[in-house]
Amino acid sequence: MSFRRLVLWAVVVIGLGGGAGLFIWKRHRPPVAQEQRGLRVAFLPFENQTGDAALDWPERLIPLAAGRQLAPVPDVVGITASNANDAVALGATYLVYGYFTRSAGGPVVRAFVEDARSREVVIQKDLPVGQGRWVDLISGVTGVVATRMAAGAKLAAPDLHNDEAARRISAAMNATSAREALAGYESAVAADPSCGWCWENLVDRLGKEGDAGVVLKTISESRVAGKGISSLSRARLDLAQSVLTRNLAERADALERITRVVPSDQASLLQLSQVYVAIRQFEKAEWAGHRAVQAAPLRAELWNNYAYNLAYLGKFKEAKAAVEQYGRLDTVTANPQDSLGEIALMSGQFAEAAKAFQVSYEKDKKYNNGAALEKAALAHWLNGDKQSAKATLERFFEDREKLNDAWLELSKARWEYLFGQTVQAKNRMKAFATQKGHPVAPFAASVLALHALADGDAEGAEAAARMARATATTPAQRVYAAVATLAVEPESKLVQLSDEGLRTEARALGLTARGQWKPAAEAWQSLMAKQPGGTLTPYRELLALCLTQSGQAGQAASLVSVRWPVLTPEQQLLYDFLIYPNLFYTRAEVSLAAKKPAEAQRDYDLFLQYVGDRNDRFGQIARARSAARL
């Protein structure tokens, strides 16, 4: 549970307005060997061997521009490299290179296509420079490649329409300063307003300057001035705009258009699948994820993404197969086994999940701050194996103590609460929350406030929320203190939360902790309707709890029947004291409503195993014990 992750999380939820716990997909991306299906054509610099400095400028431009023209060809991917060795390392199957030389008829470009494995030249052709246009020469180089690689395929139209724009964009790409590059791209746009590539480079350069307003204005200007911009460039410019405006629907539309033009663009397919998850179009996410692994079957991270696409649809068998392929391709990092553990846990395969998490931890104890071992303990806990859970936690705490983990005391309090040692957990949090200057103390105070509220201790909840506000100094600390305060005192004027989702979330937490089940259910339903896909786990579980507690267990069945919760560390801070102690009870009630007494009995027994000294404010313990007697 790194402090940096919490700060980033707070910034995300404030910026995106998506409520707490934004977690769409795992972002660990290991460096692995990559290979595409089909051909990878590497374009190398075209050297000027004439001695005429006036011919220096096209050296980098020709390979980049030719590669863009080749982009729409299915199963052919153009890449650029500075030399042959780099190209081979990138998995190139063919190398395209050349040089300017003199001939009796004047300067020519001598272009070569070489088989990267045999190093045999398969095409050689002289293209006269003469008095023609440089932009036509670039298309000529692309044509040379196409005759061998993509005969009959439709190439993209050239982005550059006149030589002046070509010279200016080349100068900008070779600029030695940001100011010089920016000026170069601006002049290229002025020389050729229909050059989509020129606009793309200008927007990219402006983006690096960090002024989103200027970038958006420039994209808007491109629509007015650049009437002839290609559909691919327009889609890429629209994508840049959608990222800045955080409009996921527009982002999906732009990526769809890009992948229609460039069907082998695995990076865009990966993004598209992730955006589909965010907008909760899970079938489309599976489709895009599958296309990505088809385009690049040996790119490990694409299989990891695809596995989660499948898991979100409840296709756990297929998800397991995908993540196992991920593990075969990435044998270096601990992430494949961690992903396997999460997918197994989501599907209720707790013994398998615990084993996978343990393997992940043994492979790299530092990965993700050792979270795999704590997740292994959770898998044992969910399996009702209290002894294994405690033994795993002992090792986890011992290892974290050696590393001086700032979150250790709060982790211990969390698990004391989950094992029913609620008084001990409360006392630990109280002692920890009062440690002046400790970076985790304000979080502990916020969690303590929520626990006290759930225990019916209004006075203690108010005192803890007051402590959280008084000690919070960072954005993340203030967010948690504000959520805790508004959960405890919904009408409080002591904190401000501009994010509507977070305000609704604080209200829903407060209602649930107080046992006001029907309005709480309405609040969770409202939140679920607005949340990005992949972030719904806590809302789904808490809505199910509120429905069962208000006599609507049948309606809760679809929420919990096919999946189990996996929370991020950020989500744990707000939700796990309500989710995990109640999830067996919720499922028991659902089974009882479905007339499945044996399943209900099993879950009631698991619920009772962990109640300990927990306050039975709402009669759940008594009801479970009554069911056990039956």
N, C-alpha and C positions, 0 to 999 in steps of 0.2 A: 504494500500500500504506500506508494511513494508520495511525498508531499507535492512534488512537481505535478504528478498526475491530477491531484485534487485541484491545484491552482488552474491547470489547463481546463479541467472539467467545469469549474465555475465560470471561466471566461466563455466556454462554449455555450453553456445554458443561458448565460446573459445575452450573448450575441445572437444565438439562433432562436431564442424564445421557445424552446422545445420542452421545457420542464426539466426536472432533475434527472440525472442518470442516463445521459445520452450515450448509448453504446450500440452501434449498429453492426460492427464487424471487428474482428481482431486485426490489428494493423501490423503485426510483426511480419516483416517481409525479409526472409533470409536470402543471403547472396548464394545463389545456386547456378549451376550451368543451365543455360537457356538454349532451346532449340525450337525452331519453327517447323511446322509442317510445310512442305513445298520448298521454295527457293528463297535464299537470302542473298540479295545482290548488294555488294558493298561498293560504294563509289569512293574512289580515292582522288586526291587533288590532281588536277591537270597542270603539269609543270610547263613553265615558259622557258624553252631552250633556244629561243631566237636571239637573245641578247637585246631585244627591243623592250624597254621598260613599259612601253605603252600596252603591252600584252600581259602584264602581271595581274591585272585586276580580276580576270575570270577564273583564276586558279581554284578558288574555293567555291565560287558561284556555280560553275557548271555541274559539279557533282550534287550539290544541294538542290538545284532547280530540276535536274534530270530525275533525281530521286522522287521529288514531289509529283512529277508527271507519271511515274510508275506506280504511285500509291494505290490507285483503284483496281489494279490487276489482281484477281483472286490468287491466293497461294504464292504470291511473289511479294516479298517485303524488301524495300530499299532501305539501306542504312548507309551512314557515312563513317569513314574512318580515315585517320591521318596517314596510315601506312598499311602494308599488306599483313604484317604480323598482328596488328590490332584487329584487322578485319577478320582474320582466321579465328582469333580469340573470341570474337563476337558471333562466331558460328556461320560466317559467310560461306556460301556454296560457289559463288562467282565473284570475281573482282573486276571492276570497271575502272580503267585509268587511261591516261594519255598524256600527250605533251604537244606544245606548239613547236613547229619546226619550219624551216624554209624549204621551198621547192622552186623549181623553175617557173612555176606559175604564180608564185607568191607564197605567203604563209599558209600553212595548213595545220589542222588539228589531227594528229594521228591517234585514233581511239582503239583500245584493246579491250576484249572480254576474255578473261582467263578463268579456267576451272581452278577453284581454290585448293582442291585436293591433289590433283595431278600436276598443277602449275603449268598446264598446257594452254596456250593461247588458242581459243576456239574462233575468235573473230578479230580481224584487223581491218580498219577502214580509215582512209584519209578523207577529211572533210575540209574543203577549201574555206579559208577565212574570207579572202577576196574583198569585194566591196559590199557584201551582203550584211544583213543585220545579225548582231550577236544573239539576239533572242531566237532567231531561226537556227543558229548553230547549236544552241542548247537542245532544241527539239530534235535536231539531227543526231546528237549523241544518244538521246533517249530512244530514237528509232533504231539505232544500231543495236542497243540492248534488246529491244522488243523483238527484233527479227529472230533472235535466238531463244529468248526467255518466254515471250508471250505473243507469239505470232497470231495475228488476228484479234488480239485483245484491244479493248478501247482504253486508250491512255487519257489521262487528264489533260485538259487544255493548258497551255503554258500560262503561268501566273504573270509573267512579265510580257508586256506588250510593246515596249520600245527600249532602245539601247540606253537612253539617258537614265531611265529608272533602274535598269540593270547595273549600270556603273555606280549609281548612288547607293543602291542597296548593298552592293559589293563593298563599297567604301565603308558603309556603316558596320557591316559584319567584321571588317578588319580594323575598326576604330580602336584606339588605345585608351579612350576615356569614355565614361558614360555620357557626358555632354556631347561629345563628338558623334557617338553612336545615335543618340536621340535626334540630333540635327540631321544626320544622314538619312534616317528612316522618315523623318518629316519631309525632307526634300524628295525622297523616292515616291512618297504618296502624292506629292504635288506634281511630280513628273508623270505619274501614271495612276490616276485615282481609281482605276479598275483593277489595280494589282492587289488582289486579296492578300498575297504573301507580304507585301509591303505594309499593309494595315496590321496584319497579325504581328509582325516584328515590332511595329511601333507600339501596339498595345502591350506587348510583352515587356518592352523596354520601359514604358510608362508604369507598368505594374511594379517593376523593380524599384521605381522611385517612391512607391507607397501611397500615392494619392488616388484613391478609388474614384473620387469625383471626376478627376481629369480623364481617367481611363473610360469611365462610362460615357462621358461627353464625346470622347474620340470615337468610340464604337457607334454612337448615335450619328456622328458626322459621316462615318463610313457609309451609312445607309443612304445619306443624301448625295454625297459626292461619288460614291463607288457603285454606280448602277450596274456596271459590268462585272462585279466581283463574282468569282466562281461560287457554286453552291457549297463546295467543301470549305472554302475560306469563310463564307458567311456563317456556316454552322459552327466553325471554330470560334469566330468572333462572338456569336450568340452564346456559346459555351462559356467564354470568358465573362460575359455579362452576367449570366445566370449564377456563376460562382460568387461574384461580387454582391449580387442582390439576394443571394441565398434562396433563389426560387427553384425548388427541386423539380417542379413540373416542366419548367423551361429548360432546365439542365438535361432532363431525360429526353426532351424533344430534340435538343441540339445533338446529343450523343447518338440518338437514333439516326439522325440525318448523316452524321459522320460515318457511322458503321454501315449505312447503306452504300455510301460512296466508296469506303475503304473496308471491305468485308473482313480483311485479315488484321485489322487494327486491334490487337489484343488489349492494349492499354485502354482504349475507349470502351471495348467490350467489358473489361473489368470494372471500369467506372460505371458503366451503364447498369450492370448487374447490381452494384452497390446502391445506386440511386433508386432502382426499382425496389430494393428492399426498404429503403427509407420511405418511399411513398406507398409501401405495402402492396405492391404488385408482385407477389412472390412467384407466381407462375412465370411471369416475364423475367424475373431475376434468375430463375433456374435456366430458362432458355438462353439468356445472355451469358450466364456463367458457363453453360455447356458449350456455346460457340467459342468462348475464350479458350477453353481447354482443347477444343478441336483445332483451333488456330495455332496453339503452342503447347502441345501435349507434354513437353518436358520442362515447362516452367512450373516449378513446384507451388509457388504461392497462388497460382490460378486454381489449382486443385483444392487448396485450403479454402479459398473463397467459395468455390463451387460446393464444397461439403456443407458450408453454412447455408448456402442458398437452399439446398435440399432439406437441411434440418428445419429450417423455418417453415417448410411445407409439411413437416412431420414424416418425411421420407427418410427415416433413420437408418434403415438397412443400406439404402443407396448412399446416404451421407457417410456412413462408416466406410464403405468401399472407396469413396472419393478421398477421404482423409487418409486411408491406408496407402493409396497411390501417392498422396502428398508425402507420406513418410518414406516411401521407397525412393523418392526423388530428392528429398532433403534428409540426409543422414547425419547432418552436422549439428543442427540446432535442437533444442528441447521442445520446440513449438508443436511438431506433429503429434506427439503423445499428449501434449496438453489439450490440443484441439480434439483428439480422440476421446480424451476424458470428459471434456465438456459435452460432446455430442452423446456419449454414453449416459452421462448424468441426466441430460435433458430427456432422454428416452426412458429413464428409470432403470437402466442397467448399472446399478450402483457398485456391485463388486468389480465389474469390468472397468468402471470409471475410476475407482480407487486404485486399481492396478496401473492404469495408464498414467494417472497423475503421479504415482510413485516413481514410475520409470522416467517420466519427464523430469522430476526433481533430481533423481540420481544422475541424470545426464548433465544437468546444469543447475546447481543449487542457487545460483545468483539470478537465473532467468526470472524476470517478472517479480523480483524481490522474494523469491521462494514461495510464491502464492500456490504453486502446484501442490505442495505438501499440505497446506491448509485446506485446499479443495479435496484432497484425498481424505482428510479427516471428515469433511462434510459428507462425502460419499458414504463413509462408514456410518456416520450419524444417521443419514437418511435410510440406510439399510438396517437400522436398529441394532447395529453392532457397537454398543457403547464402549466396550473394552478396547476394541481396535481404534475407535475414534480418539479415546483418551490417550492411548499409547502414541498415536501419530501426532497428536497435539503436543505432548510432552517433548517430542523431538523437535517439532516446529518451534516451540517457544525457546528451547535450548539453543537452537541454531540462530534464531533472531536475536537472542540476548548477546551472543558472541559478536554479532554484527552491529550491536548498539541500535537496534531498530527503534526509532522514536515512537512507533505505533504499538509497541509490544503490550503496554499496560491496557490500552483500549481493546486490543485483540483478546487478551485474557478475560477482560470483563464481558466481552461479547460472548465468549464460549461459556463462561460461568452462567450467564443468563440462559443460553440455549440448553444447558444441562439442568436447569431448574434451580440453580443457586442464585436466586435473584437478590437476596439481601447482600450476599458477598459481592455480587457484580455491582450493586448500587454503591456499596462502601468503597470499592476500588475506584469507581468512576469519580466519586466525590473527592477522594484523596488526590487523584490525578488531575482533576479539573482545576484544583486550586494551586497547582504548581506555576508560579509566576514566570512568565517568559517562555514557557515550554510551547513549541509550535503546535502541538497536538491538543493542548489543554482546552482551547476554545471549542474544538470539535467534541471533546469529551463532555464539556458542559452542555452543548447542544443535544447530544445523544441522551444525557442524563435527564434533561428537561422532557424529552419525549417519553422516556421510560417512566418517569414520575407521573406524567399525564395518564399513561396507560394503566398505572397502578391506582389511579384515583386520588393521587396526592397533588392537588392543585397548588397548594402553597409551595411545596418542594419544586414543582414544575416551573412556577414563576421565578423562584430564587435561582434555579439553574439557568433559565433563559436570560435572566439579568446578568449572571456571571459570564455567560457566553458573549453577550453584547459588550460587556466591560473589557473583556480580554481580547476580543477579535480585532486584528490589525490588518490582515491581508484580505484580498477580495474573496478568496474561498472561505476563510473563517467567517467573514461578514455574511456571506450567502447562507451558510448553515445556521448562524445565529439568528438571522432574519426568519428563515423557515421555521425554526424551533419556536421563536417568539410568536409568530402568527398562528402556529398550531395551538399554542397554549392560550393566546389572547387574540382571537381573530380580528378584533376591532382596534388592535394596538396601533398607536401613532408613533411609536418609538423607533420603528424601522420602516424602510421604504424598499419595496420590490417592484421594479418597473415591469418585470416579466409576468405576464398574465398567467402563463402556465405554472410558474413557481408559486404564485399566490393561490391558485386553485389547488395545487399540490399540498401546500401548507394547510389549507382549509380541510382537504380530504383526510390528511393525516390526523388532524385534531378531531374531526368527527369520528373517525375509526377508533382512535384511542379512547374516546369517551363512550363508545358503544352506540352512537347515533347512526344506526346501520343504514336506514333508507336514504337519508340525505348524503351519507358517505358513499353509498353505491352510486347515486346519481353523479357525485363529483368524480369518482373513478371512471365512470362511463364517459363523462365529458372529457377527461384527460386522455383516455384510450383513443377516442375519436380523433385526437389531434397529434398523437405521438408518432414519430418516425418508426417504421417497422424495425424489429430487432431490439427495440427498447422497452417492449411492452410487458416483460416478465413481472415486474413488481405490481404494475397496475392490474394485470390479469389476476394475480394471486389475491390481492387485497379486495378486488371487486368480488371474487368468488367467496371470500370470507364474509363480506357484508351481505351478500345474497343469501348465503346459508343461515346467517344469524338473523335475517329478517324473514325466514320461512320460505325462501325461494331456492332451495338446494337444487331442484331440477334445472333451473336456469344456469346454475354454476357448473353443470357437468361439462359443457363444451369448453370451458375455460381451463379445466385442470385434468381432464380425463386422459390426455395423450402426451402431456409434457410436465416436466418438473423444473423448478426455478434454478437458474444459475445467475447469481448477482455479481456485478462488478464490485470492487472495494468501495467505490463511491456510492453505489446503491445500497450496500450493506449498512452504511452509517445511518441512512434514513429509514430503511424498511425492514431489516432482517429480524428485529425484535418483535415485529407484528407477523411477518410471513412465516418464518420457520417454526415457531412454537405452535402455530395454528394450522399448518398445512395438512397434518395428518387428520386433525379434527374435521377440517373442511372436506377432505376426501371421504372420510367416514360418513359424513352427513349426505354427501352426494351418492355414495353407494347405498345408504339406507333408503334414500328417496327412489333409487332405481331398483329397490327390492333385491339387493345383493347383500344379505346379512353377514355372510362369511367374510367378504371383503371389508365391510364396515367394521366388523369385530377386530380384524387385523389392524386397521388404522386407528381405531380407538385405543387398542393396546399400545401401539407405538406412541400415540399422543400421551398416554398416561405414564409411559416410561420416562418422559423428560419433564413432567410438570413440577416435580420437586416442591419448593415452598412458594410457588407462584400463586398470586392472589386470584381466586376464582370469582372475579367480579360479575361475570355474565353466565355463570352456571355451566360452563363447558365441562369442567372436571367432574362435576356431579353427574351430568348427563352421560359422560363417557363411562364413569364407574357403574352407573345404573345399567348401561348397555352391557358392560362386562358381566354383571350378575345374571343378566338374561342369558 
